[in-house]
Amino acid sequence: MTALERSSTIAVVGTGTMGQGIAQVALAAGHHVRLYDAAPGRAEQAERETNQRFDRLVEKGRLDAAERDAARARLAPAVRLEELAGASLVIEAILEDLGAKQQLFSALETVVRDDCLLATNTSSLSVTAVAGALRLPDRFLGLHFFNPAPLMPLVEVVSGHATDEAAATAAYETAAAWGKTPVRCTDTPGFIVNRVARPFYAEAFRLYEEGAADPATIDAVLRECGGFRMGPFELTDLIGHDVNEAVTRSVWESFFHDPKFTPSLAQRRLVESGRLGRKSGRGWYDHAQGAQRPEPRTAGPEDAPGEVTVSVGEGSPAAALLELIREAGIKVHEGHSAREYETHIELPGDGLLYLADGGVSTQEDDSDAVQFDLALDYRSATRIALAPADSARPETVRAATGLFQALGKQVSVIDDVPGLIVARTVAMLVDFAADALARGVASAADIDTAMRLGVNYPRGPLEWGDVLGPGWVYCLLQELRENYPGGRYASSGLLYRRWVTKRKLL
């Protein structure tokens, strides 16, 4: 089965922002679209609002008037469900309630033809469960668009337990014909994006709960050092904490309270207090008009050391620092070979600066040590996080700060926590992606594509794992597991096997 013909009718049930967005995509691809909503008058209102969207596109020069008029002529509201009888595909975008969705699709089965595809846009419910009450569950699947649907390229095509391969292929090809980038996945909690992305939020919230740093600092480090477009605190303020926390809780409950998916108590308190983010005026940040955005914790200027000794282990993700330090005019002595994956920088006065390894800088021997965080690219990164041991001498912290400032980085000094910020976040993202791959959730290519397009990650997590080395990721998680017993940081079996065999994830 191939993509649906453009002459076929697409029905959209549920006419909120997402429903209207999906309708706009189908109209732009040349289909006739029927809009239906159970609320009286809502479909007609959605028709007017969708037409206004096309008007704005003409005003902005992104669409010509003739194309706008043709699209408007293909759009019509439906007062009764029976008016969707001629549809070849029905996409549902109603509230996230299993009973309501089951009731809707059971009613639709009495209306549409047996060859009509039925799809849910759910982001958190089981596609298999929604289809469970249907007479023909084989033609049912998930088509998860991302908001705003006309702009976001990704569509997750989700096969439930009973979904026929031909139905999934037809939906995939149709989404591609609409100009989207579809990825295929099985019916797992959170699908690809909402499953694999959980650590991006969870690790940041845990760092905040531990007092490692404030939200503005954690956001800045993940943006300016990790290369993420937005930090997790500002992103969840944008998404809405009621929405983000509900997805986290749904995935956690669907995985039978697996500690890897444990929700954040701090975020729960935001929801309980009504601080939902931008839409309520306050979340992690104050979004009231005129409110000042807090600045990240940034160290004042310090003198760089005149010379350092650098030891770089084979496969270290921080090997590029050796060249950067030389370029900054600092004399470099090459030390003895460090262990695999390690980068050690000996500072004047015998202080030690080293790449985060999943442990803490503070040791029983009163170590004079400072850890530095992982960067997406040490050359282009504009900020670095440092975590001194409780026993680190002030002059060692100043020297470490001055060294990175000489490399053109702003420095955020945070509390001594295992794995710092970027390193533990990326390691967990890689592990979640590896686990999804091993369990057959999706192909490696589709997992990386989904994470790049769905949440704008600078690299797909599996590619990122290969750049870092599966061994580095596995060893860091093992250290985190020692510091945080309980299973949250237990690595996936696939990641362990890739470390043992020295093979890549992709």
Protein Blocks (a to p, Z undefined) as FASTA:
>chain_A
ZZddfkbccddehjafklmmmmmmmmmnopacddddfbghklmmmmmmmmmmmmmmmmno
pacfklmmmmmmmgccdfbfklmmmpcbdcddbdddfklmmmmmmmmmmmmcfklccddf
bfkbcfklmmmmpmblmlgccddddddfklmmbdcddddfklcfklmmmmmmmmmmnopa
cddddddehijmlmmmmmmmmmmmmmmmnomacfklmmmmmmmmnopabdfklmmmmnop
klmmmmmmmmmmmnoopakloccfklmmmmmnopnbjknopafbccbehiacdddddddd
ddddfbdcddddehiaklmmmmmmmmnopacdddddddehiacdddehhiacdddehiaf
bdfkopacddddddfblklpcbdcddddfklcfklmmmmmmmmmmnopacddddddehil
mlmmmmmmmmmmmmmmmnomacfklmmmmmmmmnopabdfklmmmmnopklmmmmmmmmm
mmmghhjmpccfklmmmmmnopafZZ
